[in-house]
Amino acid sequence: MAYDMYQEVILQHYRSPRNFGALEGATLQGEESNPLCGDHITMRLRVDPSTKKIDAVKFEGDGCAISVASASMLTEKVAGLTVDEVGRLGRDEVLGWLGIPLSPVRVKCALTGFSALGRALHPELARAGA
């Protein structure tokens, strides 16, 4: 029963992703692609320089249901947090939000948005190709 509920939540986020679209005045941006699945996510954030709080976050791109749903959920979780708080999020926490077991290939899908977020917060990683 719980598995079905989580699948429905994933489909809802996929069909109607939260915080999807362009973000005017973005101060940070990161991108990640998953060549195995064709997923591509761009994450944009607007961070208040005095509080380091994420005032707004949106994503664009396309991908499979897992990739889009995970990015959508991620934007809901990080909005309003500080950059330090977001930096403490881990991959297991992000995977846990989906609530379903994933194959290794699907784990990469689920973490595409999380990787894009990391590249936005740490632009030096994007330049280094990490």
N, C-alpha and C positions, 0 to 999 in steps of 0.2 A: 504494500500500500504506500509506504513512504517513498519507495523508489519511483512509483508512478507520479507522486506529487512533485518530486524533484524534476522529473522529466517534463512535467507540465510547466513548471517555473522556467526551465531552460527554454522551452518553446515560446513562452510569453516574452521573455527577454529577446529572443531571436526575432520574433515577428514585430515587436514594438520595442526596440532597444531604447533604453533611457539614456539621456544625454548624448544623443547622436546628432552630429552635424558640425558645422564650423563654429569656432569660438572667437569672437571679436576680442581683440586685445590680449590674446594669449601671450604669456611671457616665457613659456617653456613648451617644447614639442619634442616628441620622440616617435620613432617608427620602428615597426618590426614586421617581418614577413616570415611565413612558414611555407617554404617551397614544396614540401611534401603534400600539403593540402590546398595550397593556393591562397591561404589567408594573408591579408595585409591590413594592419591596424595602425592608424596614426592617432596618438593621444596628445591632446593639447590642454594646458593648464594655465590658469591665471592665478598668480601667487601674490599676495599682499606683501610688499617688501618689508614693512615694519613688523608684521606679526608672523611672517612666513607661513601663513594659513592659506590653504587652497580655496580661493573665492569661487572658482568655477572650473569645471573639467568637462570636456567633451571628447568624443572620439569619432573618427571617420574610418571608412574602409569597408572591406567585405570579407566574407569567409563563411565557414561552416557554422552550424547552429551553436556548437560548443564555443568556438572562438568569439562570435558576436555576443552570445549570452554572458560569457565570462567578462568581456570588456565592459558590457553594460552594468553588470553587478559591481565590478571594480569601481566604476565612476560613482556609483551610489555610495560606496563605502568610503572613498577618499575625500569626497566633497566636504569641506569644512574642517578637515584635519590639518595639522601642521605638516610641513615637509619632513620633520623628524619623525612624527608619528607614522607617516606613510612609509618612511624608510625602514621602520621596524616590521612592516608586513612581510610575511614569508610566503613562499610558493605553496606550502602545505595549507596555509590559511585560505589562500585563493582557491585552491583545488577543493577544499572543504565546502566552500560556498555552493559549489555545484551539487554536492550531495549524492553523487553517483560514482561508481568505480569507473576508471578510465584506463584504456590500453596505453602503452607508452607513446604511441603515435598521437593519440587524443590528448595526452598530457601536454604535448607541444602546442596543440590547438588551444587548449585552455589557458596556457600561459603566454600567448602571443600579446594580448593587451597588457599583461603584467610586465613583460619585457619592454614594450613600448613605453610604459610609464617609467620604468627604470632608466631608459635612455633619455627621457625628458628630464628627469631629476638629476641625471649624471651625464651631461652632454659629452664629456670626455670619453665615455665608453662608446658612444656612437662614432666619434671621430677615429677611435682606435680600432673600430671594427669588431669590438667584443660582443 
